[in-house]
Amino acid sequence: MGERVFDGLKVIDCASFIAGPAAATVMSDFGAEVIKIEPPGAGDPYRRRATPPIGPGLANNPGFELDGRNKKSLALDLRSPAGQSILRRLVTRADVFITNYPPPVRRRLAITYDELAPLNERLIYASFTGYGEVGPEADKPGFDATAWWARSGLMHLVRAGEEASPARSLPGMGDHPSAMATYGAIVTALYQRERTGKGAYVGSSLLANGLWANGCSVQAALCGEKVVPQPPRERGVNALRIHYRCRDNRWILLSIAADEWRWDKFKECLGSDALDDPRFATVASREANATALIPILDEIFATRHQAEWRRILDEAGLIFGIVADMDEIAGDEQILASGALVPFTDGSALTVNSPLWIAGQEKLPPRQAPTVGQHSDEVLREAGYPEVEIRAMRQRGVVA
């Protein structure tokens, strides 16, 4: 295998939970050496946080296995001057420094951009926050559920009508796409560094990414439209763009464009005379009578299993999606063939691949996440510390 695009690149992951560390994970996939800084003892709290609870036989939160893969763990007490001194030495040799600690924490730990940038003029300092770098809430901590999901309006809109309760998000649902924005900022800065020789201060936030994810609705509101939650499925405005329950209680989501030839193909697939009703003869009339068409389609889809409908609709070339159960993801032929899931090097499990590829580049086979401080001695040796100093730092609890 030839060189990977980030071979030789040194990244310091001085972050916690998901959005910041996940950006470093993508860089590790393409060969970057990532040193994860975490507190001695229990390490990153993300190791222990899981929804649902961590199952028997699992040492870490499965999410941490995803976002901690390929990294070296340095357990370092940044509350101490000695720990801060070690980090500063690492920064002088690093290409990228990533943190999502809230700004007040960065100031307490002496890891702000203004404190680290003078140590290395080529350093890319990547900052990730909940609500942005400036403004009255710049120092406010946030999770993806609060800043990305709720504050952006997504939580309000993604529910079955205004009478329904706002919908809850899933763990990491906003963090992982936000990590890709952080990754994009870092790579853009690396390109700029190639042209100028200078590092940069880059960043992103959960709030900005939530607004971007909800961009179509936000822009509509900015242009004066009244944006409201979608109606309940039974009162949908387009019967060909909602989901239907099949005979085996599995679901299919239709997304059939408003073309008459597609409607004709769809009718052929379903084979029901009820669809010849004059109320459904045109695009306009089908939309006007959607609430009448939906129960008819409910009855038809309930006559066959999901797999049968999948075969029939695929053969007709119509656009739809199966609503997947989590238990079937690992066996999905297309997911596996496309490389969206890849095995850990020890064969213990599959893991989710980062969602981009480069022709001619083979990603690093994923290694499982390290234990807390697993590579502390190795990282310190590479930074030039002699064994006697390393032992002394261990005895003082500066590293672990």
Secondary structure, DSSP 4 states (H G I P E B T S, - for coil): ----TTTT-EEEE---SSHHHHHHHHHHHTT-EEEEEE-TTT--GGGT--SSPPPTT-SS-HHHHHHTTTPEEEEB-TTSHHHHHHHHHHHHT-SEEEE-S-HHHHHHHT-SHHHHGGG-TT-EEEEEESS-SSSTTTT----IIIIIIITTSHHHHSSSSTTSPPPPPPTTTTHHHHHHHHHHHHHHHHHHHHHHS--EEEEEEHHHHHHHHTHHHHHHHHTT----PPPPGGG-S-GGGSEEE-TTS-EEEE---S-HHHHHHHHHHHT-GGGG-GGGSSHHHHHHTHHHHHHHHHHHHTTS-HHHHHHHHHHTT--EEE---GGGGGG-HHHHHTTSEEE-TTSS-EEEPPS---TT-PPPPPPPPPPTTTTHHHHHHHTT--HHHHHHHHHHTSB-
